[in-house]
Every structure is written in C-alpha cells, then in structure tokens.
Amino acid sequence: ITNAALAIENNRDEPADVRCTVTATGPHQVTVEPDAFHLRAGATRRISIRVALPDAATEGPVIVGRVKVSGHGDAPLSLRVRATALARRSPITVRALGPTPAPVRAPRRKAASARVVTDADAPSDPD
C-alpha cells in the first residue's frame, strides 16, 4: 500500500461541504480518507489517497483510478491517480563482529511510489 496527501482549501467566504468520490481502474483498490467533511471558510484540510499495489512490479506508472473532489456547487476537481510498483529488493543480511548464533535477516519490503496528477497536468486518456 502506498499513499499520497492532497490539501483541499476553501477559499470562499462561506463554509463548504466537501465530498470525494473514487473510481478505481482495473484490479487496483483506491481509497480516499476522509471522503466527506465540512470545511470552514478559509480553512484547509488534507485528504489521504491510498492505493493497494500489486505484488508484481509495473512497467512504469499506471493510472489506477480517479478521485473527484466536489463542494460548494462548483464543478468537481478531477484527479488521476497514478502509481508504480517497484520490484522487491533482496533481503539484507547483517553480520555482527564476534560470536553470534546466526545472521539476522532484515524483512523484505515492497518499495512503492504514488503521484497525484490533476487533469491539467496529465495528457488526456480515454475514459
């Protein structure tokens, strides 16, 4: 699992009820938290977009879904979510000087990266 944070700002003089909806692409699980909240005038709130990555590495970034942020009756902000699953690294063996029973192996971890891209930043794709 990897995640990215996004700041949502209410730059109006009145409060807004904000809603975030997710559309996942393919087998990827994409979630956003919180998915609904009240935002005072001039206030900012962070949302977290989480992506469950596949076990296998991907060939570069993959569009895994779309998040739409709406509130205050404006047109929704549409975000494409791209993620890259990197290959697992071999476990690291640590050896200590002196008598030790056996080498200690560090746990294997999956490396991951995520990037949130607005529609204005990314080339268009068919929906």
Secondary structure as GFF3:
##gff-version 3
##sequence-region A 1 127
A	DSSP	beta_strand	2	9	.	.	.	ID=ss1
A	DSSP	beta_strand	16	24	.	.	.	ID=ss2
A	DSSP	beta_strand	29	33	.	.	.	ID=ss3
A	DSSP	beta_strand	36	39	.	.	.	ID=ss4
A	DSSP	beta_strand	44	52	.	.	.	ID=ss5
A	DSSP	beta_strand	62	71	.	.	.	ID=ss6
A	DSSP	beta_strand	77	85	.	.	.	ID=ss7
A	DSSP	beta_strand	93	94	.	.	.	ID=ss8
A	DSSP	beta_strand	104	105	.	.	.	ID=ss9
A	DSSP	beta_strand	112	118	.	.	.	ID=ss10
###
